[in-house]
């Protein structure tokens, strides 16, 4: 299983770490799978799925 910490989430989303810190606290962002001494970590697959769904909604192509 691949995981991402906040810095990797920021890089993946193409945003600053400060912006990523705001995004990961949103109710629709995937829950972290663990909290380590370095901080929270997320499943990379969950972050990718979240991004794909969000992009579809922003494009208006999500039928939901």
C-alpha positions, 0 to 999 in steps of 0.5 A, a space after each residue: 500500500 502506498 501512503 502520502 503524508 501532507 507534503 506528498 498530498 500537496 505535491 500530488 494536488 499541485 498546491 502549497 502545503 498550507 493549502 493542502 492542510 486546509 483541504 485535508 481538513 474538509 469533510 469530503 477529503 478521505 480520512 487519514 489511515 494513521 497518525 504517526 509522529 510525522 503527522 497524518 498519513 493517507 492512502 495514496 489510492 484514496 487521495 487519487 480517487 478523491 481527486 478524480 471525483 472532485 475533478 469530475 464535479 468541477 468539470 460538470 461531468 459527474 451525474 450525481 
